Amino acid sequence: RKEVEQDPGPFNVPEGATVAFNCTYSNSASQSFFWYRQDCRKEPKLLMSVYSSGNEDGRFTAQLNRASQYISLLIRDSKLSDSATYLCVVTSNDYKLSFGAGTTVTVRA
Amino acid sequence: DTAVSQTPKYLVTQMGNDKSIKCEQNLGHDTMYWYKQDSKKFLKIMFSYNNKELIINETVPNRFSPKSPDKAHLNLHINSLELGDSAVYFCASSPHPSSYNEQFFGPGTRLTVL
Protein backbone atom coordinates (compact mmCIF):
# COMPACT_ATOMS: atom_id res chain seq x y z
CA ARG A 1 0.00 0.00 0.00
CA LYS A 2 1.33 3.44 -0.91
CA GLU A 3 2.09 5.78 2.00
CA VAL A 4 -0.10 8.53 0.58
CA GLU A 5 -2.95 7.93 -1.85
CA GLN A 6 -4.99 10.47 -3.76
CA ASP A 7 -7.76 10.34 -6.30
CA PRO A 8 -5.92 11.46 -9.44
CA GLY A 9 -9.02 13.09 -10.91
CA PRO A 10 -9.23 15.04 -13.09
CA PHE A 11 -11.89 17.15 -11.47
CA ASN A 12 -13.36 19.39 -14.18
CA VAL A 13 -15.43 22.17 -12.65
CA PRO A 14 -16.93 25.45 -13.88
CA GLU A 15 -15.73 28.75 -12.50
CA GLY A 16 -17.42 29.57 -9.24
CA ALA A 17 -18.00 25.93 -8.29
CA THR A 18 -16.84 24.22 -5.12
CA VAL A 19 -14.54 21.24 -5.47
CA ALA A 20 -13.29 18.95 -2.72
CA PHE A 21 -11.04 15.93 -2.61
CA ASN A 22 -9.33 13.72 -0.08
CA CYS A 23 -6.04 12.05 0.53
CA THR A 24 -5.43 9.00 2.73
CA TYR A 25 -2.20 8.13 4.50
CA SER A 26 -1.05 4.79 5.88
CA ASN A 27 1.30 5.75 8.74
CA SER A 28 -0.69 6.44 11.89
CA ALA A 29 2.42 8.06 13.42
CA SER A 30 2.43 10.80 10.78
CA GLN A 31 3.06 14.16 12.35
CA SER A 32 2.44 16.93 9.90
CA PHE A 33 0.35 17.42 6.82
CA PHE A 34 0.43 19.81 3.91
CA TRP A 35 -1.15 20.59 0.59
CA TYR A 36 1.27 21.63 -2.14
CA ARG A 37 0.25 22.92 -5.54
CA GLN A 38 2.08 22.03 -8.75
CA ASP A 39 1.36 23.79 -12.02
CA CYS A 40 2.13 22.01 -15.28
CA ARG A 41 5.90 21.62 -15.77
CA LYS A 42 6.63 23.71 -12.68
CA GLU A 43 7.91 23.01 -9.20
CA PRO A 44 5.64 22.23 -6.23
CA LYS A 45 4.81 25.14 -3.94
CA LEU A 46 3.27 25.07 -0.51
CA LEU A 47 -0.43 25.89 -0.59
CA MET A 48 -1.20 25.40 3.08
CA SER A 49 -0.37 23.38 6.15
CA VAL A 50 -3.15 21.28 7.63
CA TYR A 51 -3.79 21.60 11.35
CA SER A 52 -5.67 19.21 13.61
CA SER A 53 -8.51 21.65 14.12
CA GLY A 54 -8.84 22.33 10.40
CA ASN A 55 -7.88 25.62 8.85
CA GLU A 56 -8.92 28.07 6.19
CA ASP A 57 -6.92 30.30 3.90
CA GLY A 58 -9.20 32.45 1.82
CA ARG A 59 -11.17 30.17 -0.48
CA PHE A 60 -9.24 27.07 0.62
CA THR A 61 -10.21 24.89 3.58
CA ALA A 62 -8.17 21.94 4.81
CA GLN A 63 -9.31 19.31 7.27
CA LEU A 64 -7.49 16.50 9.04
CA ASN A 65 -9.15 13.34 10.30
CA ARG A 66 -6.59 11.38 12.30
CA ALA A 67 -8.99 8.59 13.25
CA SER A 68 -9.68 7.74 9.61
CA GLN A 69 -6.24 8.88 8.44
CA TYR A 70 -7.22 11.29 5.75
CA ILE A 71 -6.91 14.95 4.93
CA SER A 72 -9.12 16.96 2.65
CA LEU A 73 -8.97 20.13 0.62
CA LEU A 74 -11.98 22.18 -0.38
CA ILE A 75 -11.82 25.03 -2.86
CA ARG A 76 -14.73 27.46 -2.89
CA ASP A 77 -15.64 29.83 -5.71
CA SER A 78 -13.13 28.22 -8.08
CA LYS A 79 -11.07 30.50 -10.32
CA LEU A 80 -9.42 29.62 -13.62
CA SER A 81 -6.09 30.13 -11.86
CA ASP A 82 -6.89 27.28 -9.46
CA SER A 83 -6.28 24.80 -12.29
CA ALA A 84 -3.31 22.76 -11.10
CA THR A 85 -2.31 19.46 -9.52
CA TYR A 86 -2.73 19.40 -5.75
CA LEU A 87 -0.22 17.24 -3.90
CA CYS A 88 -0.99 15.79 -0.50
CA VAL A 89 2.14 15.64 1.66
CA VAL A 90 2.59 13.79 4.93
CA THR A 91 5.62 13.67 7.18
CA SER A 92 6.60 11.49 10.11
CA ASN A 93 9.43 12.04 12.56
CA ASP A 94 12.21 11.14 10.15
CA TYR A 95 12.11 14.47 8.27
CA LYS A 96 10.97 12.80 5.06
CA LEU A 97 8.07 14.18 3.11
CA SER A 98 5.86 11.54 1.49
CA PHE A 99 4.00 12.89 -1.51
CA GLY A 100 0.81 11.65 -3.09
CA ALA A 101 0.70 11.46 -6.86
CA GLY A 102 -1.59 14.48 -6.95
CA THR A 103 -5.18 15.37 -7.79
CA THR A 104 -5.65 17.34 -10.99
CA VAL A 105 -8.21 20.14 -10.96
CA THR A 106 -9.28 21.91 -14.13
CA VAL A 107 -11.49 24.97 -13.79
CA ARG A 108 -13.30 25.93 -17.01
CA ALA A 109 -14.77 29.27 -17.96
CA ASP B 1 17.12 36.82 -6.72
CA THR B 2 15.99 33.23 -7.33
CA ALA B 3 15.62 31.34 -4.05
CA VAL B 4 16.49 27.80 -5.21
CA SER B 5 18.15 27.47 -8.59
CA GLN B 6 19.16 24.42 -10.58
CA THR B 7 21.28 23.94 -13.66
CA PRO B 8 20.75 22.77 -16.26
CA LYS B 9 17.01 23.07 -16.80
CA TYR B 10 17.07 20.42 -19.53
CA LEU B 11 19.54 17.59 -20.02
CA VAL B 12 19.42 15.15 -22.91
CA THR B 13 22.10 12.49 -22.99
CA GLN B 14 22.94 8.99 -24.11
CA MET B 15 22.78 5.84 -21.99
CA GLY B 16 26.05 5.14 -20.24
CA ASN B 17 27.10 8.76 -19.91
CA ASP B 18 27.91 10.52 -16.62
CA LYS B 19 26.20 13.82 -15.84
CA SER B 20 25.84 16.31 -13.00
CA ILE B 21 23.05 18.60 -11.88
CA LYS B 22 23.81 21.61 -9.69
CA CYS B 23 21.62 23.23 -7.07
CA GLU B 24 22.08 26.41 -5.08
CA GLN B 25 19.88 28.16 -2.53
CA ASN B 26 20.25 31.72 -1.29
CA LEU B 27 17.69 31.42 1.52
CA GLY B 28 20.24 30.73 4.24
CA HIS B 29 18.65 27.31 4.86
CA ASP B 30 20.53 24.51 6.59
CA THR B 31 18.86 21.61 4.80
CA MET B 32 18.73 20.62 1.14
CA TYR B 33 17.08 17.75 -0.70
CA TRP B 34 16.99 15.94 -4.02
CA TYR B 35 13.71 14.51 -5.32
CA LYS B 36 12.88 12.51 -8.43
CA GLN B 37 9.52 12.93 -10.17
CA ASP B 38 8.84 10.16 -12.64
CA SER B 39 6.34 9.99 -15.48
CA LYS B 40 3.60 8.95 -13.05
CA LYS B 41 4.19 12.26 -11.23
CA PHE B 42 5.26 10.68 -7.94
CA LEU B 43 7.78 12.84 -6.13
CA LYS B 44 10.20 10.65 -4.21
CA ILE B 45 12.91 11.79 -1.84
CA MET B 46 16.39 10.64 -2.81
CA PHE B 47 18.80 12.43 -0.48
CA SER B 48 18.92 15.14 2.14
CA TYR B 49 21.84 17.05 3.59
CA ASN B 50 21.85 19.18 6.70
CA ASN B 51 24.79 21.55 6.98
CA LYS B 52 26.80 19.48 4.50
CA GLU B 53 26.06 16.18 6.28
CA LEU B 54 23.97 13.42 4.74
CA ILE B 55 20.83 12.76 6.82
CA ILE B 56 18.52 10.98 4.38
CA ASN B 57 19.69 8.38 1.90
CA GLU B 58 16.81 6.49 0.36
CA THR B 59 17.16 3.29 -1.62
CA VAL B 60 18.82 4.86 -4.61
CA PRO B 61 21.32 3.10 -6.90
CA ASN B 62 24.88 3.96 -5.97
CA ARG B 63 25.29 5.42 -9.46
CA PHE B 64 23.73 8.51 -7.85
CA SER B 65 26.13 10.46 -5.67
CA PRO B 66 25.21 13.72 -3.99
CA LYS B 67 27.84 16.23 -2.94
CA SER B 68 27.41 19.24 -0.69
CA PRO B 69 30.47 21.52 -0.78
CA ASP B 70 28.72 23.96 1.56
CA LYS B 71 25.25 24.34 3.00
CA ALA B 72 24.09 26.52 0.09
CA HIS B 73 24.92 23.92 -2.57
CA LEU B 74 23.85 20.35 -3.20
CA ASN B 75 24.92 18.76 -6.45
CA LEU B 76 23.88 15.41 -7.88
CA HIS B 77 26.21 13.31 -10.00
CA ILE B 78 24.86 10.35 -11.93
CA ASN B 79 27.16 7.69 -13.41
CA SER B 80 26.34 5.27 -16.22
CA LEU B 81 22.95 6.77 -17.01
CA GLU B 82 20.11 4.36 -17.78
CA LEU B 83 16.82 4.84 -19.61
CA GLY B 84 14.94 4.57 -16.31
CA ASP B 85 16.77 7.61 -14.96
CA SER B 86 14.69 9.81 -17.27
CA ALA B 87 12.63 12.03 -14.96
CA VAL B 88 12.42 15.51 -13.53
CA TYR B 89 14.84 16.05 -10.67
CA PHE B 90 13.91 18.70 -8.11
CA CYS B 91 16.19 20.24 -5.56
CA ALA B 92 14.61 21.74 -2.44
CA SER B 93 15.65 23.43 0.77
CA SER B 94 14.17 24.08 4.20
CA PRO B 95 15.36 26.06 7.22
CA HIS B 96 16.00 22.93 9.31
CA PRO B 97 15.46 19.18 9.00
CA SER B 98 12.08 19.38 10.67
CA SER B 99 8.91 17.62 9.65
CA TYR B 100 7.06 20.89 10.13
CA ASN B 101 9.04 23.11 7.80
CA GLU B 102 7.92 24.21 4.37
CA GLN B 103 10.23 23.05 1.62
CA PHE B 104 11.15 25.41 -1.21
CA PHE B 105 11.69 23.74 -4.54
CA GLY B 106 13.90 24.65 -7.45
CA PRO B 107 12.46 24.77 -10.99
CA GLY B 108 13.52 21.21 -11.78
CA THR B 109 15.93 19.57 -14.23
CA ARG B 110 14.26 17.50 -16.94
CA LEU B 111 16.62 14.62 -17.70
CA THR B 112 16.06 12.52 -20.82
CA VAL B 113 18.25 9.48 -21.38
CA LEU B 114 18.23 8.16 -24.95
Boltz contact constraints between the chains, C-beta under 6 A:
constraints:
  - contact:
      token1: [A, 31]
      token2: [B, 99]
      max_distance: 6.0
  - contact:
      token1: [A, 32]
      token2: [B, 99]
      max_distance: 6.0
  - contact:
      token1: [A, 32]
      token2: [B, 100]
      max_distance: 6.0
  - contact:
      token1: [A, 43]
      token2: [B, 90]
      max_distance: 6.0
  - contact:
      token1: [A, 43]
      token2: [B, 105]
      max_distance: 6.0
  - contact:
      token1: [A, 43]
      token2: [B, 107]
      max_distance: 6.0
  - contact:
      token1: [A, 43]
      token2: [B, 108]
      max_distance: 6.0
  - contact:
      token1: [A, 44]
      token2: [B, 105]
      max_distance: 6.0
  - contact:
      token1: [A, 46]
      token2: [B, 102]
      max_distance: 6.0
  - contact:
      token1: [A, 91]
      token2: [B, 99]
      max_distance: 6.0
  - contact:
      token1: [A, 95]
      token2: [B, 97]
      max_distance: 6.0
  - contact:
      token1: [A, 95]
      token2: [B, 99]
      max_distance: 6.0
  - contact:
      token1: [A, 96]
      token2: [B, 45]
      max_distance: 6.0
  - contact:
      token1: [A, 96]
      token2: [B, 56]
      max_distance: 6.0
  - contact:
      token1: [A, 99]
      token2: [B, 43]
      max_distance: 6.0
  - contact:
      token1: [A, 101]
      token2: [B, 41]
      max_distance: 6.0
  - contact:
      token1: [A, 101]
      token2: [B, 42]
      max_distance: 6.0
  - contact:
      token1: [A, 102]
      token2: [B, 41]
      max_distance: 6.0
